Each structure stands twice: as structure tokens, then as C-alpha cells.
Amino acid sequence: VNGNGEHDVDEPLGISDGNGDFNFNGLSLVDYDLNLNGTIDPDEGSLVALGGIDTATGLPLETPLRATPDATVITLLTTVVAELVDQGLTVEEANTSITNALSIPSDVGINVFDPIAATNNNELGGVETFSAMVQVQNLITQTTGLIAGASGLANGAIVDQVVNAIATQIQTNTTLNLTDVDQIETIINDSATGLGVDVSALSTGATQIIVAANQKIEEAIADSSPNELEEAFAKVQKIALGESTNDLEEVGAGTKSIEEAVAENTGDALDEQINNTEVLSANPTDISLSNDTVAEEQAIGTEVGTFSTVDPDTGETHTYSLVPGFGDTDNDNFEIVDNVLKTTVSFDYETQTEHSIRVQTSDGNGGVYFEDFTINVSDVNEIVGTSGRDVLTGTDSDDLITGMQGPDTLRGNLGNDKFVYTSLMDAGDRIQDFTPGEDQIVLTDVLESFGYNGSDPIADGYLRFGSRSGHSFLMLDVDGSAGSSPARTFALIQNVALADLNSASNFVF
């Protein structure tokens, strides 16, 4: 807010996640909208990104980034937009100047355009903007390294001056060729001079190094398909922003000759470094869930859907996890087993119809992606009896039938029906049309009522079965096979063979 490029205690702060998404804690429009026009204008504050790790190269991000308040992305291109606005242009004029100067399609909005996602999705302007962003980052970072070595100044102050020189070059010459030796050397010397530093004896060699890296970016575009560019660019940048920048800093400090640095960071030597470097895997770009709806009153462990991932890298195996962050409100109500989302509670439509979760997919090679999902709970037709003798009949859809006390006659009809029991007092029912494998008998509350807390009441002897004349009996034993109490008949399941009924899949425990 005060323009010092640093976070002060009274300014909003957000920490980005693996997707680069962030949210500010305590941001109130009224605190910063000084002219009361309903928005935060460039002269009232700016977005600043500090620190972190470049997820493509694995290198620390040592160049501060800036953007005007309207931006939804923050890159070194938005940093140049912000600088041009500081020099008197509007955001729209700054955008036009940059797209013209860097040969980016004119309808690309630098402040709202994600060049990596656009490139991976083969969108218009994606490659041009991605290439320009990477080459500008190479220029700024490597120039900063040279001047830092020569002066000992902080990176933030140097970056500001280099960005200023780039913006001035754009306004002065209209076009900016990031592989043109004359323009690059001018930016290096103007940046140093603005800080009271003289690197004129080193600038020609430094220009060779910077131009060589940016030429490799241009070559990657010619040699790669769009979905391969993220990795190809990252291999160049890992050298340009790592070893090459370190060498330039040593050159500036006088501990390495410019001739040695040029020899190591251009030509065949640069090619060898790039070819031998390993970079982190490209991040996945999307997560899909095959189904996002679960019916109410389903058993714990019910499968909701299956996750799958879109990833530029083919052949990778992805793992999924529920993670904290935006949208994680109801994470505790679910679990992920392999790539399957399952419930850890039984939902009630009348209590809550939507549940929010946050999911991470990981490719095992450093690439991650996060996405929020809303899981919907569908309503089930509920039919509830009385404490007396009832005859309850379901519909052609899924029904939830609760007979309550008294000997009831229950028929579900079509659909996947659930017959719900709440206590031992519900004994004596006759279920006339139970379909094994489709319908279920819900015994959760009954088992809890006499203290059973295991996971398999059939194996533990609390739930037993009998048969007579083609019908099956459901029997409950309140102290299980280890106790002395006899099992008592709880319900008659008509026209179902004992072997078909005796399966945990027919019950909700």
C-alpha cells in the first residue's frame, strides 16, 4: 500500500498454494478505496509477490513480482505493466504497449492471462506470452545477478531498476526484441547507471549470456509442441536462473572473468548444461470426478466417484489426497482410497445438501494440482411408520422405509430401497420384496443401542441368520458369539435364500 515493495504489518497478506492460488486475510475494500469509487486503483496499492519456489525449476524465486490491483495473475510481465502505469500510462495503454513491443496478440490481457495454462490448452497467444514472460524473467534475473555482484545492493532495488529500464525501452523504441544484443546491452547499462553502478566493461559479455539463453527459448518453440514447452522452457531457465546467474554475480564481484562466464554459458557449453539438466515434472492441469452426488442415508464407505487427472506429461501415475486450503470445509466427511472418493459419514439431505472438499493430485515427480469439489447429497423418499402395526409400501424410486415399533409389513417396490431399524423394539417386521445386492437393511442404530462398536457384526456373531420354507430370518444376539444370551428373531425376509442374505453388502452397520 505504501509503495515500498515489502509487506508491512498493517497490509493484507496471502500465501499461495501449489496452484499459485491465494486469498488475502483481512482485506477490506473500505480500508484502501481512498476515493470511494468501489475499487482499489493503482495509486491506492499494488499486488506484490515475494519469495517462494519456482515449481518448474525448483529454484527459489528471488525476483519480486508486482501487478496492479485489477490483476488476477502476477508475473514479470504484469510487473512491467505496473511500471508503465507508474510512468503515467493507464493499465490499458500499458497492456497495448507490451503486446505491441513483444509481438503478443493484441487481445491478450497481460493482467488476467495465464500463459502456462493457455499454452498447455493451445489457446491463442499462449506460446507468445509464455515465451515473452520467460525471456523477460531471464533478462531481469541475470541482469540483477550481475549488478548485485558488482554493488552488493539488495535484489529488490535492482529488480525495480531493471524493470524501469525495460519499460523505458518499450516506450522509447516501441518494440523490444529480447534476443537483440543492442537492446539488451542498453537495458543492462541503463539499469546499472540508474543505481550508480558501472558495469560497462562487463555488459557486452553479459549480453551474450542473456541473449544465448533467450535464443534457446526461441529454439524450443520451433522444436517442441505446445504441451512440451513448459518442460523445455524449464530446462533452459534452470540454467539461466541458476548457474548462469550465479556466474554473472561472480563476474560482477570480480571472482570470475567475463570471458570464462561467456565460455561456460553460451554455445556448446550451454547446450550441454541444458541437455543434462533435470527439471521438475510439469504440473497436472485438471482433476475430474466421475460422479459428484451421493444419496442420503448411505453406508459409511459408500463410493461417490473416481478421480482422474489431465497432465501434460504422459505415462505418469497420480495419487490423490484431501488437503487443507480453500474449499476444505467438509474434508473430514470423506476419504480417498486409491483414486476413489468414499464417505466417512452417512449424510442427511434435510441437514445439509452440499459438502465442499479440496483435493490434490500428485504425479510423483514434483507436479501437483489442487481443485475444489462440491459433493451433492440427493434426497431419498422417506416413509415412516408408527409405534403400532403398519403396512408400508415404497415407490418406484429409491425409498427409505422405517417401520418403527410393532410388527410391520414392508414392501419397497422398485428402486434401491433401505429398510431402517432404530432399536430392538422394532422387531417383528416382515419384508416382502427384498432384493439382495440392491436393497439394504440399516442396523446402525440398533447395533449402537446395545453397545456394539465393531466393524463386522456377522463375523462377531451379533447378526445371525436362519431359514424356513424358502424364507430367511434375521436374528440379533446382543452379546455376540462370545456371550451367553441367545439370538432372537428380529425380522422375516420373505422369498430370499439364506445364502443370498448372508452378506455384509446387504446391510448398513
N, C-alpha and C positions, 0 to 999 in steps of 0.2 A: 504493500500500500504506500509506503514512504519512498519507494523507488531505489532502495539500497541493494536490491538483489538478494537479500538474505531474509530468513524467516525470523521475525521478532515475536515476542511472547504474546502480543495482542493481535496477531494476524492469524487468519484461518490456516489450518494445516491438514493435509490429507496424505495418506501413504498409499501408493499404487500397489495393486496386486500383480500376479503373473501375466495378466492380460493388459496391464497398463491402466486398468480402470481405477478410479479413485472418487472419493467424496469428501467434502470438507466438513469438519466438525465445527459447529458453532457459526456457520456463515449466515449472516442476516443482511438482507438487501438494504434495510434502512440504515445500517451502520456505515455503508460505503457509497450509497447512492446520494452523493452530496447535492446534486442538482435536482433530485426528486423526479427524474424522468422515467423511473421504473426499470432502469438497467444500470449496470456498472460500466462506465465509459473508460476508454484507455487512459484518460488523465486522472481517473479515480483509483486505478490499481491495475495490476497485471498478474498473469499466471507465471509462476517460476517453478521449475523442476530442478532439484538438486540431488546429486548422489545416485545411488543405486547401481545396478549391474545391467550391462547390455546383454539381453538374453540371447542374442545371436552370436556374439563373440565370447561371452563370458568375462569381458573386461569391465573394470569399473568405469562408470560414466562420469568423466571428470570435467566435462564442459557443461556449465549451467545452461538450461533451456528457458525460453521465455515465450509468452504469447499474450495477445490482447485478450480482455476478459470474455469476448464472444466466442473464443476458440473452443472446439471440442477435442482437438488433438494438440500436442505440443512437441515440436521438433526443432531442428536448427533452421528449417525454412520458416516456421512461424516466428522464430527468433528474429530473422531478418525482416519479416513483416512488421513486428513490433518496433524494430529500429527505424524502419522507414516512416512509421507513424510518429515516432519521436522526432523525426526530421521534418515533420509537417504534413505528411500525406494522410489521407483517410485510409481506413482499412481496405476499402475497395480499390483505391488508387495504388496502394502498396501491393495488393494482390495482382493487379494488372501489370505493374512494373516487373514483378518477379516472374510471372508466367511468360511475359514477353522476353525478358532477359535470358531465361533459362530454357526457352523453347518448350514450355509446358502448355498443353491445350488451354485455351483461354477460359473455358468453363469450369476448370478445376478451382475449387476454393481452398487455398492453402490451409486456412484455419479450421477446416472441417473435413479434410480429405485424408484418409488413412492410406498412404501409398503402398504399404506392405500388403494389407488386405486387398486393395484394389488390384495389385499386381497378381496376387495368387488367384484372384477371381477373374483375371483377364479383362478388367474394366478399362475403359478409355482413359488415358492419362496416367494410368498406374505406373507403368515402366518409366515414363519420362520423369514423373515426380519422385519416384523411388530413387532413380539414378541421380537426380539433382540433389536430393536430400543427402545421399551417401557422399557424393563428391564435395558438397559444402562442408559436411562433417569432417571429411579428410583434411580439407584446406584449413578449417578453423583449428582442429586439434593439433595438426602438425606444426602450423604456424605458432600456436600457443606454446608448444614444446620448445621450439627454437628460442622464442623471446623469453620464456621462463628461465631457460638455462643461462641466457645472456644477462638477465636482470635480477632474478630472484623474486620477481613480482608474483602476486597471487594469480592463480589461473582465472578467477572470475573477472578481475580487472583487465587481463589480457584478452579474454574472450570478448568482452564488451567492445574493446578497441578493434579487434579483427572484424567483428560483425559490423561495426560502424564503417570500416574501410570497404567491406563488401557492399553495403548499402550505398555508400557514396559512389562506388564503381558502377553500380547498377543505374543510379540516377545520372551519372556523368556520361556513360557510354551506351546506355540503353540495352546493350546485350552483354552477357557475361559468359565467356567460354572457359569452363573450368579446366580445360587442358591447354589453354593458351599461355605460353611462357611469359609473355609481356604483361598480360593482365594479372597473372598470379604473382609475379615478382613485384608489381606495383602494390598489390594488396599487402604483401609481406612487409615491404619497406614503409608504406604509409602507416601500417599498424604499429610498427616499432617506433617510428618517428613520433607518432601521437603519444607514446608513452615515454619519450625521451631516451630511447634506446637505439643504438646504431648497430644494425646487422647487415649493412650494405656489402660487406666483404663476404658474407655467407649466403646472401639471398639468392644468388644465381644457382648455387648448388642445391639449396633448399627447394627452389622452384623445380629443379629436375626431379627431386624425390617426390614432391607432391603431384606433379604432372604425371609421373610414371604410375603412381597408384591410381589416379583418376582415369588414365588411359586403360588400365586393367578393368575398371568398371565398364567402360565403353566396349571393350573386347568381350566381356562376359555377356553383355546384351546381345551381341552378334552371335555368340556361340551357344547360348542357352535358351531353353523355352521359358516362358514366364514363371512357371511353377518351380523352376530350378534356380531362379535368380536370387532368392533370399539366401540360399546356401553359398552360391557363387560370390555374391557381394560380401557375405560374412567372412569368407576366406581371405579376400583382399583386405577387408577392414581389420581383421585380427592382426595382420602385419602392419598396415598403415597406422592404426591407432595404438599399436603395441610397440613392436621392435623399432619401426621407423621413427615414431615419435620419440621414443627413448633415445635413439641415436641422435636426433636433432637437438634434444635437450643437452646431451653431452657435447655436441658441437658448439652450442651456444655457450656452454660453461667452459669451453676450451680444453676438455679432456679427450676429445676425439676430433680428428681433422675432417673437414667437409669433404675432402676427396675420398677418404675412407668410407664415410657415410654414403656418399653417392654410389660408390662401387658396390656396396652391400645392399642398396635399396633401389636399384634400377636394373634394367636389362635381365640377363640370365639369372643373376643372383636373386632378383626379386621374384622371378618366375619360380625358382627353386623353393624359396620360402613359402610362397603361396601354395604350390603343389604339395608341399609336405605338411602344411598346417591342418589341424583338425578343429572343427568348429562344432558347437552345439547343434543338435538336430533342429530343423525348422519346427516352429510351434504348430500344433494342430490348430485348425481354424474353425471347427464347429463340433458340437455334440448333438446327437439326435436321440430321442427316447421313443421307442416304438409305440408306447401307449402311455397316456398321462391321466387315466381315470381308473379309480378303484371303487367298487361298491361298498356301501356302509356295512358294518357288522361282519366283515370278512375275518377269517382266522389270522392271527399273528403269523407272519411269514408268507403272506399272500404275495405272489409275484405281480408287480404293477406293469413293468415293461423292461425292455432290453436296450442298453446304451450302445451306440456306435459312434465312430469318430471320423471326421473329414480331416485328412492330413496330407500336406504336400509330399511328405516322404512315404513312398510305398513300401510295404513289407514290414512295417513296424507293428508291434503288439502293444495295445493300450490297456492301461489299468485305470480304474475309476474309484473315486473316493468322495465322500461328503466332507466338505471343508467349510471353515468359518469364513464369513465375509458377507457382502450384500446378498440378501435373499436366503439366509440360512435359518430363518425363524423356526422352521419345523424339521430341521435335520434329525432331531432325536426320534422322530416318528418313523424313520426309515433306516434301512441298511442296504449296502451294495455287496452282493456276493458274486464274485467274478464280474460280469457285466450286467447283472440282473438287479433291478431295484425291487426290494421287498419291504413289506410293512413290519414294524415292530410293535404296533398297537392295532386295536380294532377301532375303526372310525365310526362316528355317529353323524349322519348328514345333518340332523337337526341342531347339532352343536357347532359344527364347522364344516363348510363346504369346500374350502380350498386350503392347501398346505404348500408352503414355499420351501424349496431346498436349493442348495448351492453345490454344484458338482464340479470336480476337477478330473480331467483326463490327462494322463501322463504317458508319453511314448517310450519311457525308459532310457532315453538318451538326452534328457535335459529339457525336452519340449513339453510344455504344459498349456492347457487352455481351461478356462472356467466358464460356467454358464449357470444361470438361474432357471429353475423349472417350477411351474405351478402344477401341483397334483390335485386333480378334482375328485371329490367324493360324490358318487351318484346316489340318488335316493332309491331306497328299496321299499316296495309296498309292504306296510306293516299291518298285520292282522292280530289282534289281541283278544283273548277270551276273558272269561270271568272266573270267579272262585268256584263256580258250580260246574255242572256238566254241559259242555259246549260241543257243537258241531261247526268246525271252521273249515272253509273252503277257499283255496287260493285262486289266483287269476292265471292268465296265460303268460304272465311275465314272472320275473323273479319275486318271490314273496318271502317275508319274514313272519313266521307264524308262531305265536306264543300262546299256548293253551291256558297257562296259569294252573291253579289248583283244580282238583276234580278230574274224574275220568273223561277225557275229551276224545272226540273223533276228529282226526285231522287229515285233510287232503290238500296237497299242494297244487295239483293240476300241472300245466306246462311251466317251463322255466326252471331255473336252478334255485330251488327253494331251501330255506333253512328253517328247521323246527327248533325253537329256542326253549330251553328249560332253565328256570331260575332258582329252584330249590327242590329238596326231596319231597316237598308237599305236592309237586306237580306229577307225581307218579300215577300210573293207571291209564295213560293215553294209548290210543290205537291209531297208528299212522298207516293210511290205506294205500298210498301210491308212492312210496319211497323208491327213488332210482339211484342205486349205488353208483358212485363216480360222478354224479351230477348234483344230487341233493346232499344236505349235510344236517347232522343233529348237533346243536350247540349246547355243550355241557360246561362251559367255562364257569358260570356262577354256581352251578351245583357242586362241582368239584371243590371250588373255593369254600363253599359253605361247610364242608366237613374237614377242611384243613389240608387238602391235597395240594402240594406245590411242586410235584414232579413234572416231567415232560411227556411221559408215555404211560397213561393210566391203564392201557390194555396190558402192557408187559408187566406192570406193577401189580396187576390183579384187582384194581379198583373198578374196572369196567370189564364185565364178562358177558357171555352170550349163551343162549340156549335156543332150541328149535323144537317145533311140533307141527305136524301136518302141513309142511310147506311154509310155515311162518317162523319168524325168528323173534327171540326175546332179548331185550336189552336189560342187563342186570347190573346193579351197583353194589359194591362192597365197601363200606365206609372205612374199613381199616386195612383193605388190601389183602393180598395173599398171605402176608405175614401175620395177620390178625386172626382173632377167633370169631368175629362176627360173620354171620352167613351173608351171602349175596342175596339181594332181594330183587324181584322183577320190578323194573321201572317202566318199561313201555313195550308194546307189541308192535312189531314191524311186519305188516302183512305181505305175503307173497314175495318175500325176499329170503333167499337161501342163506344159511349161516355162513358159508364160506364167502359169500359176496358181501355180507355186512361186516364181517370181522376184518376191518381195515381202517387204519387211522385216517385215511383220506376221506372217510365218510363222516368224520366228526370234527368239531372245533373244540379244542380243550382250553 
